[in-house]
């Protein structure tokens, strides 16, 4: 920790020094630099939007695709060298950048970005706009449900409660060759959606704001998760032995799978049985868990004004819709509808799920990005690791909570 603090101090001094002698931003230029990281589809999407921007404005946008593992380091190095990109699409924000991020509050308000995924500093200024949203959701093997003669939700009026869902998949298991009832990715991100649906608020500050705590609903949901992993409804091997949940579902032997919107494209092309995305069950609250990426601009770049102008243009509904269509994004703007090339019905389910979800569904991602932007170290993954130990009967539920609260306190209260 001491080494980390020393490095941060040195880097902070360097940043202020560089800010005093290098680019001041706002230079007139006919070029904007944009750093992105993603798959070929996403890279092509941003390149197409760059071409359109140049056609309309005469300003060239230089799109640089950087490997995901290198993006944060490359931007940090550029910021320290007073050579920041004008604009970057990132998965998170690190403290090194925070002094140089431009205020995008006006863009967020005008374009109506999803509030729970819009990142603000301590003064309430928007420092990162969501570019796209991912969401936890459920897929079902409709061939197995149909073979068993068990109905599944076809509209929001027919959404299962968790009790109804568990009764139905037990019937599917009894009447087919299904190996288990349902499977969930071994991820605390997916698990949080489950706890939210049981009314849990996850981990949050106590009244004195001196420590993180949790609630009875979250604990009850975790105990339910333990039960389902030990009574044969869920394959315990996914969480405790690393068996791949997606492969199990794609084998055709699992009725339901809790994963997320990023699976739609793959399933549309590579599954040879009938499947659907369905609204997730709930007990007390309709909830998913959202993730995504963000757009930032740097005030100490060579053309910060040009970068801001490009962001404003990109977040106009017409242009943003075009970007989302090319990239296959779930929209991060309210009131935007996207026509996808494949999997339209599944995308529509996810879009409607996000629209109906409780606001807590953006909490995990926004907390992590906001806290790290403000200089906190963030979480280490102790929550998931402790749940795995709990499923293996190595620790009890109280120890899971104790370990997780310790991780929150160290990650979100200590710099």
KOLDRENTI-496704 format. One line per 8 residues: number of its first residue (from 1); their letters; for each residue x, y, z of C-alpha. Coordinates in nm, 3 decimals. Layout:
% KOLDRENTI-496704
NUM> a> X,Y,Z; ... $
//
This chain:
% KOLDRENTI-496704
1> xxxxxxxx> 0.000,0.000,0.000; 0.283,0.237,0.090; 0.449,0.171,-0.247; 0.118,0.242,-0.419; 0.075,0.570,-0.232; 0.432,0.677,-0.311; 0.386,0.600,-0.679; 0.059,0.788,-0.683 $
9> xxxxxxxx> 0.222,1.092,-0.522; 0.508,1.089,-0.772; 0.265,1.054,-1.059; 0.048,1.336,-0.923; 0.350,1.568,-0.900; 0.447,1.472,-1.254; 0.100,1.546,-1.379; 0.090,1.895,-1.231 $
17> xxxxxxxx> 0.439,1.966,-1.363; 0.347,1.855,-1.709; 0.021,2.044,-1.697; 0.217,2.360,-1.634; 0.452,2.328,-1.932; 0.268,2.126,-2.198; -0.059,2.129,-2.387; -0.326,2.351,-2.238 $
25> xxxxxxxx> -0.604,2.201,-2.450; -0.842,2.382,-2.677; -0.602,2.413,-2.972; -0.764,2.451,-3.309; -0.713,2.139,-3.520; -0.876,1.945,-3.800; -0.802,1.611,-3.632; -0.937,1.436,-3.325 $
33> xxxxxxxx> -0.767,1.134,-3.167; -0.987,0.853,-3.035; -0.855,0.552,-2.841; -1.082,0.246,-2.835; -1.049,-0.116,-2.733; -1.288,-0.387,-2.840; -1.358,-0.659,-3.092; -1.352,-0.615,-3.468 $
41> xxxxxxxx> -1.720,-0.525,-3.478; -1.675,-0.242,-3.229; -1.362,-0.113,-3.399; -1.541,-0.105,-3.733; -1.836,0.072,-3.574; -1.624,0.357,-3.445; -1.438,0.379,-3.775; -1.768,0.414,-3.961 $
49> xxxxxxxx> -1.880,0.690,-3.726; -1.544,0.863,-3.771; -1.591,0.857,-4.148; -1.938,1.003,-4.115; -1.810,1.277,-3.884; -1.539,1.374,-4.131; -1.793,1.384,-4.415; -2.017,1.618,-4.216 $
57> xxxxxxxx> -1.756,1.841,-4.051; -1.428,1.800,-4.238; -1.260,1.695,-3.912; -1.065,1.370,-3.929; -1.103,1.134,-3.633; -0.797,0.913,-3.594; -0.928,0.588,-3.439; -0.657,0.388,-3.262 $
65> xxxxxxxx> -0.757,0.037,-3.155; -0.551,-0.069,-2.853; -0.550,-0.416,-2.691; -0.772,-0.417,-2.385; -0.489,-0.517,-2.151; -0.280,-0.220,-2.263; -0.541,0.056,-2.287; -0.529,0.191,-1.931 $
73> xxxxxxxx> -0.149,0.192,-1.918; -0.119,0.358,-2.258; -0.362,0.633,-2.164; -0.192,0.687,-1.826; 0.145,0.715,-1.995; 0.003,0.959,-2.249; -0.158,1.169,-1.976; 0.168,1.183,-1.781 $
81> xxxxxxxx> 0.347,1.291,-2.100; 0.089,1.562,-2.161; -0.002,1.379,-2.480; -0.346,1.246,-2.386; -0.587,1.137,-2.658; -0.867,1.383,-2.717; -1.128,1.111,-2.658; -1.117,0.752,-2.530 $
89> xxxxxxxx> -1.365,0.472,-2.488; -1.270,0.288,-2.167; -1.398,0.029,-1.922; -1.298,0.228,-1.613; -1.129,0.545,-1.492; -0.807,0.554,-1.289; -0.702,0.831,-1.047; -0.417,0.945,-1.274 $
97> xxxxxxxx> -0.671,1.079,-1.522; -0.920,1.243,-1.289; -0.766,1.594,-1.288; -0.773,1.603,-1.666; -1.115,1.464,-1.751; -1.341,1.717,-1.918; -1.685,1.797,-1.778; -1.945,1.621,-1.992 $
105> xxxxxxxx> -2.249,1.720,-1.785; -2.413,1.908,-2.071; -2.378,1.608,-2.306; -2.524,1.373,-2.044; -2.823,1.600,-1.987; -2.889,1.665,-2.354; -2.855,1.303,-2.466; -3.025,1.154,-2.157 $
113> xxxxxxxx> -2.764,0.895,-2.068; -2.880,0.630,-1.821; -2.825,0.805,-1.487; -2.717,0.499,-1.289; -2.434,0.442,-1.540; -2.325,0.807,-1.569; -2.007,0.874,-1.371; -1.983,1.193,-1.165 $
121> xxxxxxxx> -1.710,1.345,-0.951; -1.762,1.462,-0.593; -1.901,1.795,-0.717; -2.157,1.619,-0.933; -1.989,1.694,-1.266; -2.013,1.418,-1.525; -1.668,1.282,-1.606; -1.757,0.968,-1.804 $
129> xxxxxxxx> -2.054,0.890,-2.027; -2.175,0.533,-2.075; -2.115,0.421,-2.434; -2.294,0.090,-2.407; -2.468,-0.121,-2.149; -2.445,-0.490,-2.076; -2.697,-0.658,-1.852; -2.738,-0.984,-1.670 $
137> xxxxxxxx> -3.025,-1.188,-1.810; -3.169,-1.535,-1.855; -3.171,-1.764,-2.158; -3.384,-2.078,-2.178; -3.373,-2.390,-2.394; -3.729,-2.381,-2.526; -3.697,-2.731,-2.675; -3.664,-2.873,-2.322 $
145> xxxxxxxx> -3.953,-2.665,-2.188; -4.173,-2.765,-2.484; -4.077,-3.134,-2.447; -4.183,-3.117,-2.081; -4.500,-2.924,-2.163; -4.397,-2.642,-1.928; -4.485,-2.285,-2.023; -4.245,-1.995,-1.997 $
153> xxxxxxxx> -4.300,-1.616,-1.987; -4.385,-1.460,-2.320; -4.456,-1.111,-2.184; -4.389,-0.893,-1.881; -4.732,-0.994,-1.745; -4.614,-1.355,-1.715; -4.280,-1.314,-1.538; -4.195,-1.596,-1.298 $
161> xxxxxxxx> -4.146,-1.545,-0.928; -3.842,-1.739,-0.815; -4.067,-1.999,-0.650; -4.262,-2.043,-0.975; -3.944,-2.067,-1.179; -3.788,-2.330,-0.951; -4.108,-2.539,-0.956; -4.119,-2.525,-1.338 $
169> xxxxxxxx> -3.757,-2.621,-1.396; -3.791,-2.911,-1.153; -4.078,-3.032,-1.373; -3.858,-2.988,-1.683; -3.585,-3.192,-1.512; -3.833,-3.469,-1.427; -3.977,-3.495,-1.779; -3.661,-3.458,-1.990 $
177> xxxxxxxx> -3.296,-3.560,-1.989; -3.190,-3.221,-1.848; -2.890,-3.263,-1.617; -2.970,-2.966,-1.393; -3.234,-2.696,-1.356; -3.028,-2.388,-1.434; -2.672,-2.264,-1.443; -2.515,-1.926,-1.362 $
185> xxxxxxxx> -2.175,-1.789,-1.463; -1.927,-1.806,-1.176; -1.927,-1.431,-1.131; -2.024,-1.207,-0.840; -2.162,-0.970,-1.107; -2.424,-1.232,-1.200; -2.477,-1.326,-0.834; -2.557,-0.966,-0.743 $
193> xxxxxxxx> -2.853,-0.964,-0.985; -2.983,-1.269,-0.797; -2.947,-1.100,-0.456; -3.108,-0.779,-0.586; -3.411,-0.981,-0.700; -3.455,-1.105,-0.343; -3.462,-0.745,-0.219; -3.097,-0.721,-0.117 $
201> xxxxxxxx> -2.912,-0.390,-0.141; -2.570,-0.554,-0.167; -2.300,-0.390,0.048; -2.340,-0.026,0.147; -2.218,0.231,0.400; -2.365,0.227,0.752; -2.538,0.537,0.892; -2.212,0.675,1.035 $
209> xxxxxxxx> -2.037,0.612,0.701; -1.755,0.446,0.893; -1.793,0.095,0.754; -1.973,-0.103,0.488; -2.252,-0.338,0.590; -2.523,-0.547,0.426; -2.886,-0.644,0.488; -3.084,-0.954,0.581 $
217> xxxxxxxx> -3.222,-0.987,0.227; -2.873,-1.017,0.076; -2.777,-1.278,0.334; -3.097,-1.477,0.274; -3.034,-1.471,-0.102; -2.680,-1.602,-0.054; -2.816,-1.881,0.165; -3.067,-1.962,-0.112 $
225> xxxxxxxx> -2.781,-1.971,-0.362; -2.597,-2.217,-0.137; -2.909,-2.436,-0.118; -2.955,-2.443,-0.497; -2.591,-2.542,-0.547; -2.624,-2.828,-0.302; -2.964,-2.974,-0.388; -2.891,-3.058,-0.753 $
233> xxxxxxxx> -3.082,-2.770,-0.911; -2.755,-2.596,-1.005; -2.427,-2.765,-1.103; -2.196,-2.689,-0.812; -1.894,-2.756,-1.037; -1.937,-2.424,-1.221; -1.856,-2.215,-0.915; -1.630,-2.456,-0.728 $
241> xxxxxxxx> -1.437,-2.630,-1.008; -1.445,-2.385,-1.298; -1.676,-2.580,-1.533; -1.784,-2.349,-1.814; -2.148,-2.244,-1.773; -2.193,-2.130,-2.134; -2.067,-2.461,-2.272; -2.303,-2.651,-2.044 $
249> xxxxxxxx> -2.602,-2.452,-2.171; -2.490,-2.484,-2.533; -2.476,-2.863,-2.485; -2.858,-2.858,-2.483; -2.885,-3.030,-2.144; -2.958,-2.728,-1.923; -3.306,-2.564,-1.928; -3.197,-2.215,-1.820 $
257> xxxxxxxx> -2.881,-2.005,-1.803; -2.815,-1.678,-1.618; -2.550,-1.488,-1.807; -2.585,-1.166,-2.003; -2.652,-0.968,-2.319; -2.300,-1.030,-2.455; -2.405,-1.391,-2.533; -2.679,-1.297,-2.781 $
265> xxxxxxxx> -2.461,-1.269,-3.089; -2.284,-1.601,-3.019; -2.607,-1.785,-2.943; -2.771,-1.645,-3.257; -2.497,-1.798,-3.468; -2.382,-2.109,-3.283; -2.670,-2.286,-3.104; -2.854,-2.558,-3.292 $
273> xxxxxxxx> -3.156,-2.589,-3.059; -3.440,-2.344,-3.002; -3.369,-2.086,-2.732; -3.500,-1.756,-2.608; -3.402,-1.471,-2.381; -3.673,-1.436,-2.115; -3.743,-1.190,-1.837; -3.563,-1.299,-1.523 $
281> xxxxxxxx> -3.756,-1.432,-1.223; -3.790,-1.207,-0.922; -3.893,-1.244,-0.561; -3.925,-0.887,-0.433; -3.766,-0.666,-0.698; -3.723,-0.678,-1.075; -3.352,-0.630,-1.123; -3.060,-0.708,-1.347 $
289> xxxxxxxx> -2.699,-0.601,-1.298; -2.554,-0.366,-1.554; -2.202,-0.322,-1.680; -2.061,-0.134,-1.972; -1.799,0.100,-2.107; -1.752,0.475,-2.097; -1.652,0.772,-2.310; -1.410,1.025,-2.163 $
297> xxxxxxxx> -1.239,1.335,-2.298; -0.913,1.491,-2.178; -0.864,1.863,-2.117; -0.486,1.835,-2.157; -0.501,1.684,-2.506; -0.386,1.872,-2.816; -0.743,1.927,-2.937; -0.973,1.905,-2.638 $
305> xxxxxxxx> -1.230,2.139,-2.797; -1.239,1.916,-3.104; -1.273,1.610,-2.880; -1.567,1.765,-2.696; -1.732,1.855,-3.027; -1.697,1.495,-3.149; -1.851,1.357,-2.828; -2.142,1.600,-2.855 $
313> xxxxxxxx> -2.200,1.488,-3.214; -2.169,1.116,-3.131; -2.427,1.138,-2.852; -2.693,1.298,-3.071; -2.971,1.032,-3.083; -2.944,0.972,-3.459; -2.568,0.921,-3.449; -2.567,0.723,-3.126 $
321> xxxxxxxx> -2.836,0.490,-3.264; -2.620,0.431,-3.571; -2.318,0.349,-3.351; -2.523,0.107,-3.138; -2.655,-0.065,-3.450; -2.309,-0.113,-3.600; -2.156,-0.233,-3.269; -2.450,-0.438,-3.140 $
329> xxxxxxxx> -2.476,-0.227,-2.823; -2.763,-0.217,-2.582; -2.829,0.157,-2.577; -2.694,0.370,-2.293; -2.934,0.653,-2.378; -3.295,0.667,-2.270; -3.562,0.650,-2.543; -3.327,0.506,-2.807 $
337> xxxxxxxx> -3.442,0.200,-3.005; -3.195,-0.005,-3.210; -3.262,-0.242,-3.501; -3.002,-0.521,-3.481; -2.887,-0.748,-3.760; -2.960,-1.064,-3.557; -3.113,-1.162,-3.223; -3.357,-0.870,-3.228 $
345> xxxxxxxx> -3.612,-1.044,-3.003; -3.346,-1.119,-2.739; -3.208,-0.764,-2.752; -3.562,-0.631,-2.706; -3.608,-0.844,-2.393; -3.284,-0.709,-2.246; -3.373,-0.350,-2.336; -3.712,-0.385,-2.167 $
353> xxxxxxxx> -3.552,-0.558,-1.869; -3.318,-0.261,-1.823; -3.607,-0.015,-1.854; -3.800,-0.199,-1.581; -3.510,-0.272,-1.348; -3.456,-0.121,-1.005; -3.196,0.157,-0.997; -2.968,-0.060,-0.784 $
361> xxxxxxxx> -2.884,-0.251,-1.102; -2.621,0.006,-1.199; -2.470,0.029,-0.851; -2.183,-0.217,-0.878; -2.033,-0.073,-1.195; -2.088,0.294,-1.111; -1.947,0.247,-0.758; -1.633,0.077,-0.887 $
369> xxxxxxxx> -1.565,0.336,-1.159; -1.647,0.633,-0.935; -1.438,0.509,-0.643; -1.130,0.430,-0.850; -1.163,0.766,-1.029; -1.150,0.933,-0.687; -0.834,0.748,-0.587; -0.961,0.447,-0.396 $
377> xxxxxxxx> -0.811,0.108,-0.473; -1.140,-0.070,-0.551; -1.252,-0.423,-0.477; -1.032,-0.732,-0.511; -1.289,-1.004,-0.581; -1.305,-1.129,-0.224; -1.685,-1.155,-0.249; -1.678,-1.420,-0.521 $
385> xxxxxxxx> -1.385,-1.604,-0.365; -1.562,-1.619,-0.029; -1.882,-1.748,-0.189; -1.681,-2.029,-0.351; -1.538,-2.119,-0.009; -1.888,-2.109,0.135; -2.019,-2.348,-0.132; -1.729,-2.582,-0.050 $
393> xxxxxxxx> -1.823,-2.570,0.322; -1.485,-2.418,0.404; -1.638,-2.109,0.568; -1.987,-2.013,0.688; -2.212,-1.733,0.569; -2.099,-1.501,0.850; -1.740,-1.529,0.729; -1.849,-1.455,0.371 $
401> xxxxxxxx> -2.007,-1.132,0.492; -1.709,-1.048,0.714; -1.459,-1.102,0.430; -1.665,-0.901,0.183; -1.716,-0.607,0.418; -1.341,-0.604,0.485; -1.279,-0.585,0.109; -1.527,-0.297,0.072 $
409> xxxxxxx> -1.377,-0.107,0.364; -1.024,-0.143,0.230; -1.122,-0.079,-0.132; -1.374,0.202,-0.097; -1.278,0.378,0.229; -0.898,0.368,0.216; -0.674,0.539,-0.039 $
//
